[in-house]
Amino acid sequence: MNLYIRDRKDGSLMNWYLQSGKESDIASSTRIRFSRNIKGYKFNLTKKELQDLENKIKENVYLIGYGLNFLKLEDMDDITKLSLVEKGLVNFKFAFKSNNIGAILINDEENICIMIGEDDHLKIQVFSSGLELENTLNLAIEIDKKIEDIFGYCVSKQYGYLTACPNNIGTGLKASVKLHLPGLAKTRNTEKVLEAINNFGINIKGVYDEAGHIVGDMYEISNKKTLGITENEIIQNIKIIVEKVIKQEREARRFLANEGIEVEDLIYRNYGILTNCKKITMEEAENLLSTVKLGVDLGILKELSDLQIQKMYLYIQPGNLQKYFGEQYERLDREIKRAEMIKQVINQ
C-alpha cells in the first residue's frame, strides 16, 4: 500500500511538510498531540480487544470527518511504515511492533494522523509547517471533541484525562516545535541557550546520529507538565520559550552574515558537495543541507528555493527516498540514489 502523496505540480495541494509557514526559516514544524483512551476499554488491550476497538472506530470514521482514512499497519509494507516514521507522523516503536497490531486515521494532506493502539488507545496528532501553535491546537481540540462525543473518554474529575503513562495525565497534551539552529551552533552558543531553557521546565532534545552527535542542527522543544495546567497555558509557555530561542538564533545569524566571504565560502562549499557528489549518506546530507538552508535563509545562496530545500530534507531519508524512485535499494545503492535525487531536485 502506497501512502505517499506527491506534491501537485499545479500547486492545488501540497502536503504540510513541503509548505512554508510562520517563522519557517527557523521553526520547521509544529505538532499538537492528545493522548486519549476510549471509555469502556481497559488500558492494556489484548489483540482481540484492540481489533474490536479498531473495528468500532472504522465503522464510525465517517462521523469524525476531516477526510480521514482508516489504514491498518498489517496492510502496509515496511518502506511505507518507515516513510511515515520519517515524516514524524508515527513513531518507530508503533510502526514496527512485533505483533503488527495497530492502525491510523490519516487525511490526504497528512496534517492529521491519529495512531490507534499505541501506549494509549488514541494519539490524536495535528501538524503544521512553521510556528503555528494556536491554530494547530484549535484544530486538534475540534477533532478531539468530536471523537469524544462519538466514543467517550476515560476521564477523572480530579485528574482529568487518564493515560497509560502518568506523565500525560491531565490535559494529555504534548505540544512541540522543531527548530533549525545552525546560527547558534556555528557561533558556539547552543549549550548556553539550551541550559537556560531547561531552567523553565521545558523539554528540548536534538536529533542525534548513531555516534551521539546532533544531526543537521535540529532541535525539538516541548512541554513537560500536563497536569494542573490548561491547554492554552501550555501553548503560551512553549510559545514564549520558542520565540526567545528564535530571537537568539536570529542574532547569531546576523553575526554570521557580517563575516562576509568566510560564511559565503562555507555555504557554497557545502552546496558544491551536494550538487556534485556521486553518493552520500543521510547524515552527511542532513549536515550539508543545514548549512545550505542557512545560506538560502540569509539570502546568500539564491540558486535554491524553500520548496527545493524541503523536498531534499524529505527525500534524503531512506523510506521516502525509496518512495521517490518507487524501488527498494540496499545501503550503497541508496547512497547513490540519494545523490541522484539531490541533483534532480536542484535542477527542477
C-alpha positions as CSV (number, residue, x, y, z in Angstrom):
1,M,0.0,0.0,0.0
2,N,1.5,3.3,-1.1
3,L,0.6,6.2,1.3
4,Y,3.0,8.7,-0.3
5,I,1.3,11.6,-1.9
6,R,3.4,13.7,-4.2
7,D,3.1,17.4,-4.2
8,R,0.8,18.5,-7.0
9,K,2.7,20.2,-9.9
10,D,-0.1,22.7,-10.4
11,G,0.0,23.7,-6.7
12,S,-3.5,22.6,-6.0
13,L,-2.5,20.6,-2.9
14,M,0.8,20.2,-1.2
15,N,1.5,18.2,2.0
16,W,2.1,20.3,5.0
17,Y,5.7,19.3,5.4
18,L,6.5,20.8,2.0
19,Q,5.0,24.1,2.8
20,S,6.5,27.2,4.4
21,G,4.8,28.8,7.4
22,K,5.3,31.5,10.0
23,E,9.0,31.8,11.1
24,S,9.7,28.7,8.9
25,D,13.3,29.8,8.2
26,I,13.9,28.7,11.9
27,A,10.7,26.9,13.1
28,S,10.3,24.0,10.7
29,S,7.1,22.5,12.2
30,T,4.5,22.4,15.0
31,R,2.8,19.4,16.4
32,I,-0.1,19.1,18.8
33,R,-0.8,15.6,20.3
34,F,-3.5,14.5,22.6
35,S,-3.3,11.1,24.5
36,R,-6.8,9.6,24.9
37,N,-8.4,6.4,26.0
38,I,-11.8,5.2,25.0
39,K,-14.4,4.7,27.7
40,G,-15.4,1.1,28.3
41,Y,-12.0,-0.4,27.2
42,K,-9.1,-1.3,29.6
43,F,-5.7,0.4,29.0
44,N,-3.6,-2.7,28.1
45,L,-5.7,-4.2,25.3
46,T,-5.3,-7.8,24.1
47,K,-5.0,-8.3,20.3
48,K,-8.7,-9.3,20.1
49,E,-9.8,-6.2,22.2
50,L,-7.7,-3.9,20.1
51,Q,-9.2,-5.4,16.9
52,D,-12.6,-4.8,18.4
53,L,-11.7,-1.1,19.1
54,E,-10.3,-0.7,15.6
55,N,-13.5,-2.1,14.1
56,K,-15.6,0.3,16.2
57,I,-13.5,3.3,15.1
58,K,-13.5,2.1,11.4
59,E,-17.3,1.8,11.4
60,N,-17.7,5.4,12.7
61,V,-14.8,7.2,10.9
62,Y,-17.3,8.9,8.6
63,L,-18.8,10.6,11.7
64,I,-15.4,12.1,12.6
65,G,-15.0,13.6,9.1
66,Y,-11.9,15.7,8.0
67,G,-11.3,13.3,5.1
68,L,-9.8,10.7,7.4
69,N,-8.9,7.2,6.0
70,F,-8.6,4.1,8.2
71,L,-5.4,2.2,7.5
72,K,-4.1,-0.9,9.3
73,L,-0.4,-1.4,10.0
74,E,-0.6,-5.0,8.8
75,D,-1.6,-3.8,5.3
76,M,1.4,-1.6,4.9
77,D,4.9,-2.6,3.6
78,D,7.9,-1.7,5.7
79,I,9.0,1.1,3.4
80,T,5.6,2.8,3.7
81,K,5.8,2.4,7.5
82,L,9.3,3.9,7.5
83,S,8.2,6.8,5.4
84,L,5.6,7.6,7.9
85,V,8.1,7.5,10.7
86,E,10.5,9.8,8.8
87,K,7.7,12.3,8.3
88,G,7.1,12.3,12.1
89,L,3.5,11.0,11.7
90,V,4.1,7.9,13.7
91,N,6.9,6.7,16.0
92,F,9.2,3.7,15.1
93,K,8.1,1.6,18.0
94,F,4.4,1.8,17.0
95,A,5.1,1.3,13.2
96,F,7.2,-1.8,13.7
97,K,5.5,-3.6,16.6
98,S,6.4,-7.3,16.6
99,N,2.7,-8.3,16.6
100,N,1.9,-5.8,13.7
101,I,-1.2,-4.6,15.5
102,G,-2.5,-1.1,15.2
103,A,-4.0,1.3,12.7
104,I,-4.0,5.0,11.8
105,L,-6.6,7.6,10.7
106,I,-4.9,9.9,8.3
107,N,-6.1,12.6,5.7
108,D,-4.6,13.2,2.3
109,E,-2.6,16.2,3.3
110,E,-1.3,14.2,6.3
111,N,-1.6,17.1,8.7
112,I,-4.0,14.9,10.8
113,C,-2.7,11.5,11.9
114,I,-4.3,9.5,14.7
115,M,-2.5,6.5,16.0
116,I,-4.8,3.7,17.2
117,G,-3.3,1.2,19.7
118,E,0.0,2.8,20.7
119,D,0.5,3.0,24.5
120,D,-2.8,4.8,24.7
121,H,-5.9,3.9,22.6
122,L,-5.6,7.1,20.6
123,K,-2.8,9.6,19.9
124,I,-4.6,12.5,18.1
125,Q,-2.0,14.5,16.2
126,V,-2.2,17.6,14.2
127,F,0.7,19.1,12.3
128,S,1.6,22.5,10.7
129,S,4.6,24.0,9.0
130,G,6.3,26.8,10.8
131,L,5.3,28.2,14.2
132,E,1.5,27.7,14.4
133,L,0.8,26.7,18.0
134,E,-2.6,28.4,18.5
135,N,-4.2,27.4,15.1
136,T,-2.9,23.8,15.3
137,L,-4.2,23.5,18.9
138,N,-7.6,24.8,17.8
139,L,-7.9,22.2,15.1
140,A,-6.7,19.4,17.4
141,I,-9.3,20.4,20.1
142,E,-12.0,20.5,17.4
143,I,-11.2,16.9,16.3
144,D,-10.7,15.7,19.9
145,K,-14.1,17.0,21.0
146,K,-15.8,15.3,18.0
147,I,-14.2,12.0,18.8
148,E,-15.1,12.3,22.5
149,D,-18.8,13.0,21.5
150,I,-18.8,9.8,19.4
151,F,-16.9,7.3,21.7
152,G,-16.4,8.9,25.1
153,Y,-13.1,9.1,27.0
154,C,-11.7,7.8,30.3
155,V,-11.8,11.0,32.4
156,S,-11.3,11.6,36.2
157,K,-13.0,14.6,37.8
158,Q,-9.8,15.0,40.0
159,Y,-7.1,14.3,37.5
160,G,-8.6,15.0,34.0
161,Y,-7.9,12.7,31.1
162,L,-6.5,9.3,32.2
163,T,-3.5,8.0,30.2
164,A,-1.3,4.9,30.2
165,C,1.7,7.0,31.2
166,P,1.3,9.1,34.4
167,N,3.4,11.9,32.8
168,N,0.5,12.6,30.3
169,I,-2.4,12.6,32.8
170,G,-4.4,15.8,33.0
171,T,-4.7,17.6,29.6
172,G,-2.9,14.7,27.9
173,L,-1.4,17.4,25.7
174,K,2.1,17.3,24.2
175,A,2.9,20.5,22.2
176,S,6.2,20.6,20.3
177,V,8.0,22.8,17.8
178,K,11.0,21.8,15.7
179,L,13.7,24.4,15.3
180,H,16.7,24.7,12.9
181,L,19.5,26.4,14.9
182,P,22.7,26.5,12.7
183,G,23.5,30.1,13.8
184,L,23.7,29.1,17.4
185,A,25.8,26.0,16.5
186,K,28.3,27.9,14.3
187,T,28.7,30.7,16.9
188,R,29.0,28.0,19.7
189,N,26.1,29.4,21.7
190,T,23.8,26.3,21.6
191,E,24.7,24.9,25.0
192,K,24.2,28.3,26.7
193,V,20.7,28.7,25.2
194,L,19.7,25.1,26.0
195,E,20.8,25.3,29.6
196,A,18.6,28.4,30.0
197,I,15.6,26.6,28.5
198,N,15.9,23.6,30.9
199,N,15.5,26.0,33.8
200,F,12.0,26.8,32.6
201,G,10.8,23.2,32.9
202,I,10.7,22.7,29.1
203,N,11.9,19.7,27.2
204,I,14.5,20.2,24.5
205,K,16.1,17.4,22.5
206,G,18.3,17.3,19.5
207,V,18.2,14.9,16.5
208,Y,21.1,12.6,17.1
209,D,23.1,10.2,14.9
210,E,24.4,6.8,16.0
211,A,27.6,8.4,17.4
212,G,25.6,10.7,19.6
213,H,26.2,13.9,17.5
214,I,23.4,16.4,16.7
215,V,22.4,16.0,13.1
216,G,21.5,19.0,11.0
217,D,21.3,21.4,13.9
218,M,17.7,20.3,14.5
219,Y,16.1,20.5,18.0
220,E,12.6,19.9,19.3
221,I,11.0,21.9,22.2
222,S,8.0,20.5,24.1
223,N,6.2,20.8,27.4
224,K,6.9,18.6,30.4
225,K,3.9,19.5,32.5
226,T,0.4,18.2,31.6
227,L,-1.4,18.2,35.0
228,G,-2.7,21.3,36.8
229,I,-2.4,23.4,33.7
230,T,-4.7,24.3,30.8
231,E,-4.0,23.6,27.2
232,N,-3.8,27.3,26.4
233,E,-1.3,27.8,29.3
234,I,0.9,25.0,27.9
235,I,0.8,26.6,24.4
236,Q,1.7,30.1,25.8
237,N,4.6,28.7,27.8
238,I,6.0,26.9,24.8
239,K,5.5,29.9,22.6
240,I,7.4,32.2,24.9
241,I,10.4,29.9,25.0
242,V,10.4,29.2,21.3
243,E,10.2,33.0,20.5
244,K,13.2,33.6,22.8
245,V,15.2,30.9,21.1
246,I,14.2,32.2,17.6
247,K,15.4,35.7,18.7
248,Q,18.8,34.3,19.8
249,E,19.1,32.3,16.6
250,R,18.4,35.5,14.5
251,E,21.1,37.4,16.4
252,A,23.6,34.6,15.8
253,R,22.7,34.6,12.1
254,R,23.2,38.4,11.9
255,F,26.7,37.9,13.3
256,L,27.4,35.2,10.7
257,A,26.2,37.4,7.9
258,N,28.7,40.1,8.9
259,E,31.6,37.6,8.3
260,G,31.2,38.1,4.6
261,I,33.4,35.9,2.4
262,E,34.1,33.4,5.1
263,V,30.4,32.4,5.6
264,E,29.7,32.6,1.9
265,D,32.6,30.3,1.2
266,L,31.3,27.8,3.8
267,I,27.8,27.8,2.3
268,Y,28.9,27.4,-1.3
269,R,31.4,24.6,-0.4
270,N,28.5,22.7,1.2
271,Y,26.3,23.4,-1.8
272,G,29.1,22.3,-4.1
273,I,29.3,18.9,-2.4
274,L,25.6,18.4,-2.6
275,T,25.5,19.3,-6.2
276,N,28.4,17.2,-7.4
277,C,28.6,14.2,-5.1
278,K,28.1,10.7,-6.6
279,K,27.0,9.1,-3.4
280,I,26.1,10.4,0.0
281,T,24.9,9.2,3.4
282,M,21.8,10.6,5.0
283,E,23.8,12.0,7.9
284,E,26.2,13.9,5.6
285,A,23.3,15.1,3.5
286,E,21.5,16.5,6.6
287,N,24.5,18.3,7.8
288,L,25.3,19.8,4.4
289,L,21.6,20.8,3.9
290,S,21.7,22.6,7.3
291,T,24.4,25.0,6.1
292,V,22.8,25.3,2.6
293,K,19.4,26.1,4.1
294,L,21.1,28.7,6.3
295,G,22.5,30.2,3.1
296,V,19.1,30.3,1.5
297,D,17.5,31.9,4.6
298,L,20.2,34.6,4.8
299,G,19.7,35.4,1.1
300,I,23.3,34.4,0.3
301,L,22.6,31.3,-1.8
302,K,20.0,32.2,-4.4
303,E,20.2,29.1,-6.5
304,L,17.6,27.2,-4.4
305,S,14.0,27.8,-3.2
306,D,12.5,26.9,0.2
307,L,10.4,24.2,-1.6
308,Q,13.6,22.6,-3.0
309,I,15.2,22.6,0.5
310,Q,12.0,21.0,2.0
311,K,12.0,18.3,-0.7
312,M,15.6,17.4,-0.2
313,Y,15.1,17.1,3.6
314,L,12.2,14.7,3.0
315,Y,13.7,12.6,0.2
316,I,17.2,12.1,1.7
317,Q,15.6,9.8,4.3
318,P,15.7,6.1,3.4
319,G,12.0,5.3,3.3
320,N,11.0,8.4,1.4
321,L,14.0,8.1,-0.9
322,Q,12.7,4.7,-2.0
323,K,9.2,6.0,-2.3
324,Y,10.6,8.8,-4.6
325,F,12.1,6.3,-7.0
326,G,9.5,3.6,-6.5
327,E,12.1,1.0,-5.9
328,Q,13.8,-0.8,-2.9
329,Y,17.6,-0.4,-2.5
330,E,20.4,-1.7,-0.3
331,R,22.5,0.8,1.6
332,L,25.2,1.6,-1.1
333,D,22.5,1.9,-3.8
334,R,20.6,4.3,-1.5
335,E,23.6,6.5,-1.2
336,I,24.0,6.6,-5.0
337,K,20.3,7.2,-5.5
338,R,20.3,9.9,-2.8
339,A,22.9,11.9,-4.7
340,E,20.9,11.4,-7.9
341,M,17.7,12.6,-6.2
342,I,19.5,15.7,-4.9
343,K,20.7,16.6,-8.4
344,Q,17.2,16.2,-9.7
345,V,15.6,18.4,-7.1
346,I,18.3,21.1,-7.5
347,N,17.7,21.1,-11.3
348,Q,13.9,21.5,-11.0
